[in-house]
Amino acid sequence: MINTKTNSKSRIIFLLIISIGLYACNNRESFSIEKQSFTTDMIIDCESVDCASIEINLLNIIGDGPVAKMINKEIQNTICIGLGIDKTSTTLSIKDIVSQFNTSYQNIRNEFPDDNIPHEATIDCELNYQSDNLISILIDSYVFTGGAHGNGTVSYLNVDTENGKKLSNSDLLKDHNHFKQYVEKIFREQHKIPENESINSTGFFFEDDTFSLPETIGFTSNEVVLYYNQYEINSYAEGPIELRLDKKDVSSFFTYTIL
């Protein structure tokens, strides 16, 4: 999990063009991806005021068509959710997101001057997988706004490259229950939970004592990744739980091409 303090004025925006060129044969949009980095002191004068520490390394789809714009919106929406920012505005830029997070910190600091707890956010986006009809973006976040510890989360943003829409787990799977039954067997084997015992018998806390798939399902070139974040099925101290399945074994469960 990333948890890196931002350097001050030494950082600059960088554009790293990822030479992948997402395209398809049926007159779909052609576009590429760049990586951009934003920190607080690129946007706000932090020499004269105490700022929140923010570093966001996001992917930006380069293209003028509606699909590119939709994917960029979904990426920014995911970042907003991670930072606890209202994502209802369709014109919210990444600079606006950084400014709003910092403004929230400034407001709390002014309201409670005796409890000045620095706020920190680090978010990194990586393109994990691409096919003709699907891209899977890994978003690794760490946010600290007070309390005993920060909140580190991993999520995958899966997007249909034909229309730019975010795909839910239900969109990805042909039969949710069938896949869940398959994964439960693997989960029990890996964590030594007998088939005739409760799924929570070894200390997990699945809701209603019933196995469930994680909220986060993503893809790499060879694997399907199932990622349970901290608190999802166990305590913070136990950490996240990750299952990696060979694509060749599970491709038939998915509605999209993953091989």
N, C-alpha and C positions, 0 to 999 in steps of 0.2 A: 504494500500500500504506500502510495506516495505521501510524503509529509515534509515538504521542503520549503524553508523560508525563502522569500524572494529577496534577491539582491536589489539595492536601490538603483541609482541612476545608471549603473553599468549595463542594464538590460535594454535591448532595442527590439522593435518588432522585426520578426523574421518571416519570410515567405519561403517555404520549402515546397516546391512543386513536386508532387508525387506523380511520377510518370506512369499512370495506370490507364488513363483514358477510359472512362466507363461509357460503353456504347452497346448497341444491339443492332440487329440487321433490319428490323422492321420499321425503319424511319424514326426510331426513338431518338431522343436527345443525345447528343454527344457532349461530354463534359469531362473535366479533369478536377483534381483535388489539390488544394494547397494547404499547408499547415501554417497557422498564425499564432503568435504569442502575444499576450497582453498582460501587463502588470499594472499595479495601481499607479506607480509614479510616471507611467507613460501618459496618463490621462489627468492626474491631479498633482498639484504642487505639494509634495509631501515633505518639503524642507521646512515649511512654515507651519505645518499642522500635522498632528499625529494621525496616520492613515491605517486602515486595515491592510493586512498583508495579503495580496491577491496575485495569483499567477494562473492564467488560463491559456492552455495550449489546445486550440480547437482546430477542427477540420473545416475548411470552407470550400464549397462546391463552386467552381468557376464555370459560369454559364448564364445566359440571359433568359433561358426558357423557364417555363413553369415548374418543371421537375427539379431543376437545380435550386430554385427559390424555395420550393417545398421542403427539400432535404435540409437546406440551411436553417429553415424555420424549426424543423424537428430537432436539429442539433441544439439550437439556442434554447428551445423549450426545455430540453432535458437538462441543460446547464442551469436554467432558471429554477427548475424544481430542486436541483441539488443545493442551490444557494438560498432557497426559501423565498424567491422573488416572484411576484405576480407576473405570470406569463401571458396575460390576456391581451396585452398591446401587440399589434401586428408589426409595429414599427420599431420595436425594441432592438437596438444594436448591441453588439458585444461590449462596446464602450459604455452604453447605458446600463448594462448589467453590472459591470465593474463599479460604476458610479453609484448605483443604487445600493449595492452591498456596502460600499464605503459610507454612504450617507446613513444607512441603518446603524452602523457602528458609531458614527459621530453623534447621532441622536441619543443613543444609549449612554455614550460617554458624557454627554452634556447633562443628561437627566440624572445619572448616578456617578458624579465625579470621584467619589471615594472608592468606587468599585471598578476601577479602570482595568478591564480585562481585554487585552488585545484580541482582535478577531483575525482569523486566518482562513484562507481558502486556496486550495491547489487542485486544479482540474486538468487532466490530460486526456486527449482523445487520440485514438489510433484506429486506422483502418485495419480490421482483423481479417476480413474475408470479402471477396467479391466474386460474383458470377454474372451472367447475362441479365438475371432478373432480381438479384438480391445483393445488398451490401450489409455488412455487419460491423458496427463501429463500437469499439471498447471505450468506455468512459470511466476513468478511475478518479475518484474524488476524495478529498479530505477537507472537512470544514470544521473549524473550531470557533464557537461563539460563546464560550464559557462552560462551566461545569467541570466534572472530574476528568473528562477526556474529550477529544474531538470525535467526529463521526466520519469514519472512512467507509466508502461504498464503491462497489463495482457494478456497473450496469452495461448492458449491450443494447444499442439502438439498431434494430433491424429494419431496413427500408426497402420497399419495392422500387426498383430503378425505373419501372415503366411509368409510375405515377407519383413517386416521391413520398408516398404515405408510410407512416410508421406501422410496423406489423406487430400485432399482439401475438402472444403464444398460441391463441386460438386460430389466428390467421396462418401461423406456420405449420400447425399440426393437422393431419387428416382426421385423427381420432384421439382426442385428448386423453380419454380414459384408458385406451389401449396402450398409449405411450407411458402413461403414469404407472400402469401395472408393470410394464417392462422395466422402468427405471427403479421402481420400489424393490424389485428382486435384486438388482445390482447394489442398491443402497444398503439393503439388509446384509448382503454378502460382505461388502466393504467394511461395514461397521459391526459385523458379528452379532446381528439381531436375528434370533431364530424366527422362522416363518410363523410358528404358532404363538409367538410372544407379541406383546404390544409394541408398536413402532416407537413408543416413548420409553420402553422398558430400560434402556441404557442411558437415559438422561436427556434425550431430545424432548422438545415440547411442541410437536405438531398439533395444530388446533383440532379439537375433538378427537384426539388420539388417532388421527387418520392421515396417512401419508399424502403429501401434496408436492407438486412440482414447484421449483423455485420461481420467483417472479422474473428472474434473469436467465434467459437462454441465449447463447451466442454461438458463433462459429469461427473456427480457424480453417486453415487449408485442409487439415486432416481430421479435425475433431468437432464434435458438438459439445459445448461447455454449458454445464448446469451449475449455477453459482448461487448458493444461499448466503446472503450477507449476514453480518453479525446481528443478533436479536431475531432473525427470521425463524430459526428452528432451535436455537440454543442461546446460551448466555454470551455476553460480550467477551468475557474472559476466555471462552472456548474458541472464539474466532470464527471466521467464515468457513463454510464447507463447499468444496468444489468437486464435481464429478466430470470426468472427461470421457466421452464415448467416441469410439471409432466411427467415422461417418459411414464406412462401408457396412457396418452392422445396423445402422439406424436410418439410413437414407429413405427407406420405404415409408417411414412414419411421417415424412414431411411433404407439404404441398409444393415447396419450392425446390429447385435443383440445388443440391448442396455438395455434389461431387464434381 
